[in-house]
Amino acid sequence: MAKELLLEIGVEEMPAAYMPGALKDLRSIAEAKLNDLRLKYSEVCTYGTPRRLTLFVKGLEERQEDLFIEKRGPKKIIAFDENNNPSEAGLGFARSQGVEFKNLEIREVDGVEYLFAVKKEEGGFTEDILADSLIDIIQSLTFPKSMRWAFYRIRFARPIRWLLAFYGDKEIKLRLENIESSVYTYGHRFLSTGAVEVKNPESYFRVLRDNYVVLNQNERKELIWNQIKAVAASVSGTPMENEKLLEEITYLVEYPTAFYGEFSPSYLEVPPEVLITTMIEHQRYFPVFDAGGNLMAGFVGVRNGSDFSLDLVKKGNERVLKARLEDALFFWKEDTKKPLEESVGRLKEIMFHERLGTVGDKVCRLQSLARFIGEKSGLSDRDKLDRAAFLCKADLLSSMVYEFPELQGIMGRYYAMQSNEEREVSEAIYEHYLPRFAGDELPATETGKALSLADKLDNLVGCFAIGIRPSGSQDPYALRRQAMGIINIILDSKLELNLKDVLSKGYDLFAGVDLESSRDDVINEVMDFILQRMRGVLLDKGISYDIIDAVLTVPSSDLDDIFKKAETIQEIKHSELFQDFIVVYNRCNNLSKNWKKESIDAELLVDKSEKDLYKSLSYLKDEIKHAISIQDYRLALNILASLRPKVDNFLESVMVMVDDE
């Protein structure tokens, strides 16, 4: 009869960031262990709160499955003598397997008969092997950082304070060094009365619920979000959706109660991104917006407890947030006392990289590279690009960015607007950091696009030139992300840009810097690095791998051109047009691939079919070249495919492979 298995690992408060991985690992380790032990079960569930990791196995069978072990022995003709009696080889195999010779089986394998020994190992009782198995599961858990405590040798994310294990109604006794299991669990740290007795897995869930613990993290998460929305709605607001913050709060509380807090509207003078960052990063609050999408002077917090004295909790949280917002308001006023451009000169005091110079040096490179990209791609104008590149790093010296590094670019945009810079220049200061992560927004202004490309290409060229390259999972300078950003900006904007020219210009701007690699090596390596990322982007867009391989075989440093070719071939791959093109190409290529000359002597043509083909090709050649030059690849393929009737007629009428050259 199947029963439920329960294991609870009671700990001091676990870091919220560890919990999703720990629960996933606990489940996978338990499943693997039970499968190895031949223990059948219905489902493995894992639950977690800050103070506990819980393993719950539904429908765990009382016995292991029997194990049948098969061993192949000698061939039948060797196992028996000429009188069909067991030979020494046959008897020796039976002895080695502990089986009587008469119980051996004869089976055919690939047309040859062999002796087989089949042994049955009966499965043991589940409860006899659970204790050691559960200890193995606990010790197999790993964390980003583990610790030892007291005099124990075991390592865990946080000290283990209690263990509890049941198989059905029977307690499983566990001992992990000096930690012994018991029939007691603990509810909410402040709302429960201490140790609470558990009688079986069913009572465990009820006991925790009665003692202010919502064990199921998915249930707790849904409860938190519903409370947050309800609290925000009570003041005619909408909470900011932030999945990462919601998950973190889910693993910070055991019994959630949401509440609404307020702050002075005078702080709304500060840019909303600053207030939002302060609320989320420092206090774990959800910002609230009104019907017009404007930030309200309030927030939703989540308490780990009931609604007892909630007004006092609210006031305490408001007081803490006020101190944070006072700092933000002070930084904002101080930073806006002077124009943004006054900070640029001090960028020479900030090191960009010890081998690549200061941020001031980088700004000079960005001005030249952004102008070059603008000229080559037709983006923006020289003055806007020069001004945006000049100002784009100035906010690094602001008090606000020093306090909140994640606001670089965002604050630069606000400071530029306060300094009465052109709107597009101000936007470009923010946009040149985009995209910051997968799925992030892309630059919208022409100046922002050119400056973003310049910044990312400068980083790639500089790092590759001094030997910094991603390896395996290591990419401390986020070069893969920057390459992806370059690709996405170019494809989204359909920019015609020869990247090798830009990389060449970027390398030359490092004049005076001691670089490890030559100009050509850096250009080729960075180009290959970008094209490897391009391959993944094309796959994500639904382009098949064979088309990607074909397109990337033809060297090109124009990413938009590569995409157009791949997209065109993907669209027509399964059409009659493509079949005609493939026939034309294959038949002609196979016959002519060993012919070295490119010129055609029309006087040698005799048959009407070859004269017709030559005439058509001569007439269409310029059209094909023109179609390719304007990147109308569908037209070029159409023209080439239209030659099929004449190619077929020619090959049916003329014997090409003859001795007479």
Disulfide bonds with the S-S distance in Angstrom:
none
